[in-house]
Amino acid sequence: MASVGQELLAVPLPEMVMKLGLGIAEAQRALDENSVETAQLLADTTVPLVLAVTQTIAADGTVSFVNADPVNVSLLQIGLMPTFYQFSEATIEVTMDIKTTTSRETNIKVSAKAKVGFGCWSASIQVDVSHNRKFGKEVKGTSRLVTKMVPVPPPERIAPELTVVDNRPPKETPDNA
Amino acid sequence: MYLVIGRSMALESLVKITGGEVVLRLNGRKMLVTLPFAGYLSLRSNYQISHIGPVAVDIKRLAKLAEMLAKTSSPKPGGAG
């Protein structure tokens, strides 16, 4: 009969760890694919952005607003970034409840018989012995897998760096003329 | 916040049914919405949704873009203005 120690050794922990790892890798790939697809859609979607509004107050006190020409910018350019997630922690918990029982049962049945007749007699003794040995084993096991996901910053090069090169000559004024 | 792209024009009602709110309508089939996580999971498996993905606003990048574009429409620094 297998001991409790042997039962514990029989737990397929390496296989469980391997399957958890593969499951996490598969889920991570799906998450990354979704984020990359979202980034692509954000880059492809443009919105007209009004960058300046001029408020004019006339001499008679009336106020008017004039919007600057809208500039088409992608959602990625205006700072909408796909959220990237990463599995930061994985835990496997295995709980086993092992119960072993052994019972032994011995039955002895003794019967005696005697006969007496004319000048003779006979006697017999019958003994029946039976042994029963029962082994019982009850194993209950539960396993629990816990993973933790955290948002991580998007890759730095996911969006182009914004730089301004202004080559316009400075306006001439009495100070710098 | 999520970027949602639908297959039909009934996207907004789908978002509202799942407890979400529309933040920005990009067109009839594409919008930015806020959703509870259960709503996100529900829409993910909805055949009327062609794509749904979480997005976040990068405030630094938005500020930098606004600054950059403001520079291009403002007088050259160094001038009297």
HADDOCK unambig.tbl for C-alpha pairs under 7 A between the chains (distance, minus, plus):
assign (segid A and resid 34 and name CA) (segid B and resid 53 and name CA) 6.47 0.50 0.50
assign (segid A and resid 35 and name CA) (segid B and resid 53 and name CA) 6.54 0.50 0.50
assign (segid A and resid 38 and name CA) (segid B and resid 53 and name CA) 5.76 0.50 0.50
assign (segid A and resid 78 and name CA) (segid B and resid 61 and name CA) 6.62 0.50 0.50
assign (segid A and resid 78 and name CA) (segid B and resid 62 and name CA) 4.87 0.50 0.50
assign (segid A and resid 78 and name CA) (segid B and resid 65 and name CA) 6.46 0.50 0.50
assign (segid A and resid 79 and name CA) (segid B and resid 57 and name CA) 5.47 0.50 0.50
assign (segid A and resid 79 and name CA) (segid B and resid 58 and name CA) 4.63 0.50 0.50
assign (segid A and resid 79 and name CA) (segid B and resid 59 and name CA) 6.52 0.50 0.50
assign (segid A and resid 79 and name CA) (segid B and resid 61 and name CA) 5.02 0.50 0.50
assign (segid A and resid 79 and name CA) (segid B and resid 62 and name CA) 4.85 0.50 0.50
assign (segid A and resid 80 and name CA) (segid B and resid 55 and name CA) 6.37 0.50 0.50
assign (segid A and resid 80 and name CA) (segid B and resid 56 and name CA) 5.67 0.50 0.50
assign (segid A and resid 80 and name CA) (segid B and resid 57 and name CA) 4.55 0.50 0.50
assign (segid A and resid 80 and name CA) (segid B and resid 58 and name CA) 6.00 0.50 0.50
assign (segid A and resid 81 and name CA) (segid B and resid 55 and name CA) 5.35 0.50 0.50
assign (segid A and resid 81 and name CA) (segid B and resid 56 and name CA) 5.30 0.50 0.50
assign (segid A and resid 81 and name CA) (segid B and resid 57 and name CA) 6.08 0.50 0.50
assign (segid A and resid 81 and name CA) (segid B and resid 58 and name CA) 6.55 0.50 0.50
assign (segid A and resid 82 and name CA) (segid B and resid 54 and name CA) 5.92 0.50 0.50
assign (segid A and resid 82 and name CA) (segid B and resid 55 and name CA) 4.18 0.50 0.50
assign (segid A and resid 82 and name CA) (segid B and resid 56 and name CA) 6.21 0.50 0.50
assign (segid A and resid 83 and name CA) (segid B and resid 54 and name CA) 5.42 0.50 0.50
assign (segid A and resid 83 and name CA) (segid B and resid 55 and name CA) 4.96 0.50 0.50
assign (segid A and resid 83 and name CA) (segid B and resid 56 and name CA) 6.09 0.50 0.50
assign (segid A and resid 164 and name CA) (segid B and resid 68 and name CA) 6.31 0.50 0.50
assign (segid A and resid 168 and name CA) (segid B and resid 76 and name CA) 6.82 0.50 0.50
assign (segid A and resid 170 and name CA) (segid B and resid 76 and name CA) 5.63 0.50 0.50
assign (segid A and resid 170 and name CA) (segid B and resid 78 and name CA) 6.26 0.50 0.50
assign (segid A and resid 170 and name CA) (segid B and resid 79 and name CA) 5.35 0.50 0.50
assign (segid A and resid 171 and name CA) (segid B and resid 79 and name CA) 4.93 0.50 0.50
assign (segid A and resid 172 and name CA) (segid B and resid 79 and name CA) 6.80 0.50 0.50
assign (segid A and resid 173 and name CA) (segid B and resid 79 and name CA) 6.93 0.50 0.50
assign (segid A and resid 173 and name CA) (segid B and resid 80 and name CA) 6.33 0.50 0.50
